Amino acid sequence: MDKKLNTKVVNKSKYGLPTYETENAAGADLRANIDEPIVLKPFERRLIMTGIFMALPEGYEVQIRSRSGLALKHGIIVLNAPGTVDADYRGEVVKIIVTGK
């Protein structure tokens, strides 16, 4: 069954909307809206902007999780994983990341 969710999404980033990178991916890849690489010291935390704004219907949420490859190879994780975007939030979607390396 193909079920579509009516969600308003505004993209103010320089990248496309989050995409599913493989056919069976459980989640879409959300990119950082940055101009230059970010270098984190070990255990440093940083708020990462995405340029994505959305209006979710009541009763729904979006979760932001760490990418397993980035966590394994570089120690980069979403700090409050899973990060939650609530249905009543209308600000920019951001990620709080930390590195253990």
DSSP file (Angstrom, degrees, kcal/mol; ACC not computed):
  #  RESIDUE AA STRUCTURE BP1 BP2  ACC     N-H-->O    O-->H-N    N-H-->O    O-->H-N    TCO  KAPPA ALPHA  PHI   PSI    X-CA   Y-CA   Z-CA
    1    1 A M              0   0    0      0, 0.0     2,-0.8     0, 0.0     0, 0.0   0.000 360.0 360.0 360.0 125.4    0.0    0.0    0.0
    2    2 A D        -     0   0    0      2,-0.0     2,-0.5     0, 0.0     0, 0.0  -0.823 360.0-178.4 -94.6 108.0    1.5    3.4   -1.0
    3    3 A K        -     0   0    0     -2,-0.8     2,-0.4     2,-0.0     0, 0.0  -0.933   8.6-159.6-112.5 124.2    0.5    5.9    1.6
    4    4 A K        -     0   0    0     -2,-0.5     2,-0.5     2,-0.0    -2,-0.0  -0.831   8.1-143.8-106.1 142.0    1.5    9.5    1.2
    5    5 A L        -     0   0    0     -2,-0.4     2,-1.1     2,-0.0    -2,-0.0  -0.902  16.3-131.2-105.1 125.7    1.7   12.0    4.1
    6    6 A N        +     0   0    0     -2,-0.5     2,-0.4     2,-0.0    -2,-0.0  -0.652  45.1 157.8 -80.2  99.9    0.7   15.6    3.3
    7    7 A T        -     0   0    0     -2,-1.1     2,-0.6    49,-0.1    49,-0.2  -0.987  39.5-134.3-129.5 131.7    3.6   17.6    4.8
    8    8 A K  E     -A   55   0A   0     47,-1.3    47,-2.6    -2,-0.4     2,-0.4  -0.755  28.8-178.0 -84.9 124.6    4.7   21.1    3.9
    9    9 A V  E     -A   54   0A   0     -2,-0.6     2,-0.5    45,-0.2    45,-0.2  -0.990  11.4-166.0-126.8 130.2    8.5   21.2    3.5
   10   10 A V  E     -A   53   0A   0     43,-3.2    43,-2.7    -2,-0.4     2,-0.7  -0.969   6.9-157.4-115.5 127.8   10.5   24.3    2.7
   11   11 A N  E     +A   52   0A   0     -2,-0.5    41,-0.2    41,-0.2    40,-0.1  -0.901  24.6 161.4-109.9 108.6   14.1   23.9    1.6
   12   12 A K        +     0   0    0     39,-3.8    40,-0.2    -2,-0.7    -1,-0.1   0.213  49.8 101.2-105.2  12.2   16.3   27.0    2.1
   13   13 A S  S    S-     0   0    0     38,-0.5    38,-0.1     2,-0.2    20,-0.1  -0.356  83.6-116.4 -89.0 173.8   19.5   25.0    1.8
   14   14 A K  S    S+     0   0    0     -2,-0.1     2,-0.2    20,-0.1    -1,-0.1   0.382  94.8  69.8 -88.3   3.1   21.8   24.8   -1.1
   15   15 A Y  S    S-     0   0    0      1,-0.2    -2,-0.2    16,-0.1    18,-0.0  -0.656  89.7 -94.3-114.6 170.2   21.1   21.1   -1.4
   16   16 A G        -     0   0    0     -2,-0.2    15,-0.2     1,-0.2    -1,-0.2  -0.126  56.1 -73.8 -72.7 177.8   18.0   19.0   -2.4
   17   17 A L        -     0   0    0      1,-0.2    -1,-0.2    13,-0.1    12,-0.1  -0.292  69.0 -73.9 -66.6 158.9   15.5   17.6   -0.1
   18   18 A P        -     0   0    0      0, 0.0     2,-0.3     0, 0.0    12,-0.2  -0.278  60.5-160.8 -53.8 140.7   16.5   14.6    2.1
   19   19 A T  B     -D   29   0B   0     10,-1.0    10,-3.2    -3,-0.1     2,-0.7  -0.908  25.5-116.8-129.0 153.7   16.6   11.5   -0.1
   20   20 A Y        -     0   0    0     -2,-0.3     8,-0.2     8,-0.3     6,-0.0  -0.823  27.4-162.4 -85.1 117.3   16.5    7.7    0.4
   21   21 A E        +     0   0    0     -2,-0.7     2,-0.3     6,-0.4    -1,-0.1   0.686  68.9  32.4 -82.6 -18.8   19.8    6.6   -1.0
   22   22 A T  S >  S-     0   0    0      1,-0.1     3,-1.5    -3,-0.1    -1,-0.0  -0.933  86.1-109.3-134.3 161.7   19.0    3.0   -1.5
   23   23 A E  T 3  S+     0   0    0     -2,-0.3    -1,-0.1     1,-0.3    -3,-0.0   0.843 117.5  35.3 -58.0 -38.4   15.8    1.1   -2.4
   24   24 A N  T 3  S+     0   0    0     -3,-0.0    -1,-0.3     3,-0.0     2,-0.1   0.159  82.6 140.5-105.8  18.4   15.3   -0.4    1.1
   25   25 A A    <   -     0   0    0     -3,-1.5     3,-0.1     1,-0.1    -5,-0.0  -0.381  43.7-151.9 -63.4 136.7   16.6    2.5    3.2
   26   26 A A  S    S+     0   0    0      1,-0.1     2,-0.3    -2,-0.1    -1,-0.1   0.747  76.8  26.7 -79.6 -25.1   14.5    3.1    6.3
   27   27 A G  S    S-     0   0    0     -8,-0.1    -6,-0.4    37,-0.0     2,-0.2  -0.932  78.8-112.6-139.1 160.6   15.3    6.8    6.4
   28   28 A A        -     0   0    0     -2,-0.3     2,-0.6    -8,-0.2    -8,-0.3  -0.629  36.3-109.8 -90.9 150.6   16.3    9.7    4.2
   29   29 A D  B     -D   19   0B   0    -10,-3.2   -10,-1.0    -2,-0.2     2,-0.5  -0.718  28.0-157.3 -85.5 121.5   19.7   11.3    4.4
   30   30 A L        -     0   0    0     -2,-0.6     2,-0.2   -12,-0.2   -13,-0.1  -0.874  12.9-148.5-100.7 124.4   19.5   14.9    5.8
   31   31 A R        -     0   0    0     -2,-0.5     2,-0.3   -15,-0.2   -16,-0.1  -0.636  15.1-112.2 -99.0 151.1   22.5   17.0    4.8
   32   32 A A        -     0   0    0     -2,-0.2     2,-1.2     1,-0.1    18,-0.3  -0.590  21.4-136.7 -75.0 138.3   24.2   19.9    6.7
   33   33 A N        +     0   0    0     16,-3.0     2,-0.3    -2,-0.3    16,-0.2  -0.695  53.8 139.1 -96.6  80.5   23.7   23.3    5.1
   34   34 A I        -     0   0    0     -2,-1.2   -20,-0.1     1,-0.1     4,-0.0  -0.877  50.6-153.5-127.5 155.7   27.3   24.5    5.5
   35   35 A D  S    S+     0   0    0     -2,-0.3    -1,-0.1     1,-0.2    -2,-0.0   0.718  84.4  26.3 -96.6 -27.2   29.7   26.4    3.3
   36   36 A E  S    S-     0   0    0      1,-0.0    -1,-0.2     0, 0.0     0, 0.0  -0.939  94.7 -86.6-134.7 154.8   33.0   25.0    4.8
   37   37 A P        -     0   0    0      0, 0.0     2,-0.5     0, 0.0    -2,-0.1  -0.257  40.1-133.1 -58.1 148.4   33.9   21.7    6.5
   38   38 A I        -     0   0    0     -4,-0.0     2,-0.5     2,-0.0    -4,-0.0  -0.916  14.9-160.0-106.4 130.2   33.4   21.6   10.3
   39   39 A V        -     0   0    0     -2,-0.5     2,-0.4     0, 0.0     0, 0.0  -0.953   8.5-164.3-112.2 123.1   36.2   20.3   12.4
   40   40 A L        -     0   0    0     -2,-0.5     3,-0.1     4,-0.0    58,-0.0  -0.868  14.9-133.3-107.4 139.1   35.2   19.1   15.9
   41   41 A K    >   -     0   0    0     -2,-0.4     3,-2.4     1,-0.2    58,-0.4  -0.454  56.3 -65.9 -75.3 161.0   37.6   18.5   18.8
   42   42 A P  T 3  S+     0   0    0      0, 0.0    58,-0.2     0, 0.0    -1,-0.2  -0.278 122.8   0.1 -53.6 129.6   37.1   15.2   20.7
   43   43 A F  T 3  S+     0   0    0     56,-3.6     2,-0.2     1,-0.2    57,-0.1   0.520  94.3 145.4  66.8  10.2   33.7   15.3   22.5
   44   44 A E    <   -     0   0    0     -3,-2.4    55,-0.9    55,-0.2     2,-0.3  -0.560  39.4-143.6 -74.0 141.1   32.9   18.8   21.2
   45   45 A R  E     - B   0  98A   0     -2,-0.2     2,-0.3    53,-0.2    53,-0.2  -0.806  19.3-179.0-105.7 148.0   29.2   19.4   20.4
   46   46 A R  E     - B   0  97A   0     51,-2.1    51,-2.6    -2,-0.3     2,-0.6  -0.994  27.5-129.8-148.4 140.0   27.9   21.5   17.6
   47   47 A L  E     - B   0  96A   0     -2,-0.3     2,-0.5    49,-0.2    49,-0.2  -0.808  28.3-157.6 -87.4 122.9   24.5   22.6   16.3
   48   48 A I  E     - B   0  95A   0     47,-3.6    47,-2.4    -2,-0.6     2,-0.2  -0.905   5.5-142.4-110.2 122.6   24.3   21.9   12.6
   49   49 A M  E     - B   0  94A   0     -2,-0.5   -16,-3.0    45,-0.2    45,-0.2  -0.502  15.1-175.0 -81.2 150.4   21.8   23.7   10.4
   50   50 A T  E     -     0   0A   0     43,-0.9   -19,-0.1   -18,-0.3    -1,-0.1   0.603  32.4-130.7-117.9 -21.3   20.0   22.0    7.6
   51   51 A G  E     +     0   0A   0     42,-0.3   -39,-3.8     1,-0.3   -38,-0.5   0.562  67.3 126.9  77.2   7.3   18.0   24.7    5.9
   52   52 A I  E     -A   11   0A   0     41,-0.5    41,-3.3   -41,-0.2     2,-0.4  -0.856  34.9-179.9-104.2 131.3   15.0   22.5    6.0
   53   53 A F  E     +AB  10  92A   0    -43,-2.7   -43,-3.2    -2,-0.5     2,-0.3  -0.969   8.8 177.7-124.3 142.6   11.7   23.6    7.5
   54   54 A M  E     -A    9   0A   0     37,-0.5     2,-0.5    -2,-0.4   -45,-0.2  -0.989  28.8-147.1-147.1 155.8    8.6   21.5    7.7
   55   55 A A  E     -A    8   0A   0    -47,-2.6   -47,-1.3    -2,-0.3    32,-0.1  -0.903  26.4-163.5-122.1  99.1    5.0   21.5    9.0
   56   56 A L        -     0   0    0     -2,-0.5   -49,-0.1    33,-0.4     3,-0.1  -0.525  23.9-107.5 -82.1 148.1    4.1   17.9   10.1
   57   57 A P    >   -     0   0    0      0, 0.0     3,-1.6     0, 0.0    -1,-0.1  -0.383  49.6 -82.6 -68.6 154.0    0.5   16.9   10.6
   58   58 A E  T 3  S+     0   0    0      1,-0.2     3,-0.1    29,-0.1    28,-0.0  -0.287 117.6  31.7 -55.5 137.8   -0.7   16.4   14.2
   59   59 A G  T 3  S+     0   0    0      1,-0.3     2,-0.3    -3,-0.1    -1,-0.2   0.440 102.2  97.1  92.4   0.6    0.2   13.0   15.5
   60   60 A Y    <   -     0   0    0     -3,-1.6    27,-0.5    -4,-0.0    -1,-0.3  -0.816  45.3-177.4-120.2 161.2    3.4   12.6   13.5
   61   61 A E  E     -E   86   0C   0     -2,-0.3     2,-0.4    25,-0.2    25,-0.2  -0.953  20.4-134.2-146.0 163.0    7.1   13.2   14.2
   62   62 A V  E     -E   85   0C   0     23,-1.8    23,-3.0    -2,-0.3     2,-0.4  -0.977  20.7-150.7-117.7 137.5   10.4   13.1   12.3
   63   63 A Q  E     -E   84   0C   0     -2,-0.4     2,-0.5    21,-0.2    21,-0.2  -0.900   1.7-153.8-110.8 139.4   13.4   11.4   13.9
   64   64 A I  E     +E   83   0C   0     19,-3.0    19,-2.8    -2,-0.4     2,-0.3  -0.954  22.8 176.1-111.6 123.6   17.0   12.3   13.3
   65   65 A R        -     0   0    0     -2,-0.5     2,-0.1    17,-0.2    14,-0.1  -0.794  33.2 -93.1-124.2 164.1   19.5    9.5   13.8
   66   66 A S        -     0   0    0     -2,-0.3     2,-0.5    12,-0.2    11,-0.1  -0.420  37.1-117.3 -71.1 150.7   23.2    9.0   13.4
   67   67 A R     >  -     0   0    0      9,-0.2     4,-2.4     1,-0.1     5,-0.2  -0.821  19.7-141.1 -86.1 126.8   24.6    7.5   10.2
   68   68 A S  H  > S+     0   0    0     -2,-0.5     4,-2.6     1,-0.2     5,-0.2   0.875  99.2  52.6 -60.4 -38.8   26.3    4.2   11.1
   69   69 A G  H  > S+     0   0    0      2,-0.2     4,-2.7     1,-0.2     5,-0.3   0.911 111.1  45.8 -64.3 -42.7   29.2    4.7    8.7
   70   70 A L  H  >>S+     0   0    0      2,-0.2     4,-2.0     1,-0.2     6,-1.6   0.877 113.6  50.5 -67.1 -36.7   30.0    8.2   10.1
   71   71 A A  H  X5S+     0   0    0     -4,-2.4     4,-1.1     4,-0.3    -2,-0.2   0.932 116.6  40.0 -65.9 -45.1   29.7    6.8   13.6
   72   72 A L  H  <5S+     0   0    0     -4,-2.6    -2,-0.2    -5,-0.2    -3,-0.2   0.943 124.8  34.8 -69.7 -48.6   32.0    3.9   12.9
   73   73 A K  H  <5S+     0   0    0     -4,-2.7    -3,-0.2    -5,-0.2    -2,-0.2   0.837 137.3  14.2 -78.9 -34.0   34.6    5.6   10.8
   74   74 A H  H  <5S-     0   0    0     -4,-2.0    27,-0.5    -5,-0.3    -3,-0.2   0.441  92.3-118.5-125.7  -2.4   34.7    9.1   12.3
   75   75 A G     << +     0   0    0     -4,-1.1    25,-1.5    -5,-0.6     2,-0.6   0.716  61.3 149.4  70.4  20.1   33.0    8.9   15.7
   76   76 A I  E     +C   99   0A   0     -6,-1.6     2,-0.3    23,-0.2    -1,-0.2  -0.777  16.4 163.7 -92.4 123.1   30.3   11.4   14.6
   77   77 A I  E     -C   98   0A   0     21,-2.6    21,-2.0    -2,-0.6     2,-0.5  -0.943  46.4-104.3-135.3 157.4   26.9   10.8   16.3
   78   78 A V  E >   -C   97   0A   0     -2,-0.3     3,-1.1    19,-0.2    19,-0.3  -0.734  36.1-144.1 -76.8 123.4   23.6   12.7   16.8
   79   79 A L  T 3  S+     0   0    0     17,-3.0     2,-0.2    -2,-0.5    -1,-0.2   0.899  92.3  35.1 -64.4 -46.7   23.9   13.7   20.5
   80   80 A N  T 3  S-     0   0    0     16,-0.4    -1,-0.3    -3,-0.1   -16,-0.1  -0.223 102.4-147.2-102.0  44.8   20.3   13.3   21.5
   81   81 A A  S <  S+     0   0    0     -3,-1.1   -16,-0.1    -2,-0.2     2,-0.1  -0.320  80.7  33.9 -67.6 138.0   19.5   10.4   19.3
   82   82 A P  S    S-     0   0    0      0, 0.0     2,-0.3     0, 0.0   -17,-0.2   0.519  87.7-159.5 -76.9 136.9   17.0   10.0   18.1
   83   83 A G  E     -E   64   0C   0    -19,-2.8   -19,-3.0    -2,-0.1     2,-0.4  -0.586  15.0-142.8 -72.8 139.9   16.4   13.7   17.8
   84   84 A T  E     -E   63   0C   0     -2,-0.3     2,-0.6   -21,-0.2   -21,-0.2  -0.907  16.4-161.3-114.5 133.3   12.7   14.4   17.4
   85   85 A V  E     -E   62   0C   0    -23,-3.0   -23,-1.8    -2,-0.4     2,-0.1  -0.957  27.3-145.8-105.5 112.4   11.0   17.1   15.3
   86   86 A D  E >   -E   61   0C   0     -2,-0.6     3,-1.5   -25,-0.2   -30,-0.3  -0.335  20.8-111.6 -79.1 160.1    7.5   17.4   16.8
   87   87 A A  T 3  S+     0   0    0    -27,-0.5   -31,-0.3     1,-0.3    -1,-0.1   0.752 116.9  49.7 -62.6 -26.0    4.4   18.2   14.8
   88   88 A D  T 3  S+     0   0    0    -33,-0.1     2,-0.4   -31,-0.1    -1,-0.3   0.410  85.2 106.1 -96.7   4.1    4.1   21.7   16.3
   89   89 A Y    <   +     0   0    0     -3,-1.5   -33,-0.4     1,-0.1   -35,-0.2  -0.696  36.4 170.8 -84.3 131.5    7.7   22.7   15.6
   90   90 A R        +     0   0    0     -2,-0.4    -1,-0.1   -35,-0.1     3,-0.1   0.310  43.4  99.0-123.0   6.5    8.0   25.2   12.8
   91   91 A G  S    S-     0   0    0      1,-0.2   -37,-0.5   -38,-0.1     2,-0.1  -0.161  87.1 -63.0 -83.8-176.3   11.7   26.3   13.0
   92   92 A E  E     -B   53   0A   0    -39,-0.1     2,-0.5     1,-0.1   -39,-0.2  -0.439  53.3-114.4 -67.6 138.2   14.7   25.0   11.0
   93   93 A V  E     -     0   0A   0    -41,-3.3   -43,-0.9    -2,-0.1   -41,-0.5  -0.641  45.2-179.9 -72.8 124.9   15.5   21.4   11.5
   94   94 A V  E     -B   49   0A   0     -2,-0.5     2,-0.4   -45,-0.2   -45,-0.2  -0.863  20.9-141.8-126.3 160.3   18.9   21.2   13.2
   95   95 A K  E     -B   48   0A   0    -47,-2.4   -47,-3.6    -2,-0.3     2,-0.7  -0.973   5.8-148.0-121.9 137.5   21.2   18.4   14.3
   96   96 A I  E     -B   47   0A   0     -2,-0.4   -17,-3.0   -49,-0.2   -16,-0.4  -0.929  29.3-177.0-100.9 115.4   23.2   18.3   17.5
   97   97 A I  E     -BC  46  78A   0    -51,-2.6   -51,-2.1    -2,-0.7     2,-0.3  -0.802  13.7-177.3-115.9 158.1   26.4   16.3   16.7
   98   98 A V  E     -BC  45  77A   0    -21,-2.0   -21,-2.6    -2,-0.3     2,-0.4  -0.974  14.6-143.3-144.3 153.0   29.3   15.2   18.8
   99   99 A T  E     - C   0  76A   0    -55,-0.9   -56,-3.6   -58,-0.4   -23,-0.2  -0.959   8.1-163.1-121.8 143.4   32.5   13.3   17.9
  100  100 A G              0   0    0    -25,-1.5   -25,-0.1    -2,-0.4   -24,-0.1   0.432 360.0 360.0 -98.6  -2.5   34.3   10.8   20.1
  101  101 A K              0   0    0    -27,-0.5    -1,-0.2   -26,-0.2   -26,-0.1   0.424 360.0 360.0 -98.8 360.0   37.5   11.0   18.2
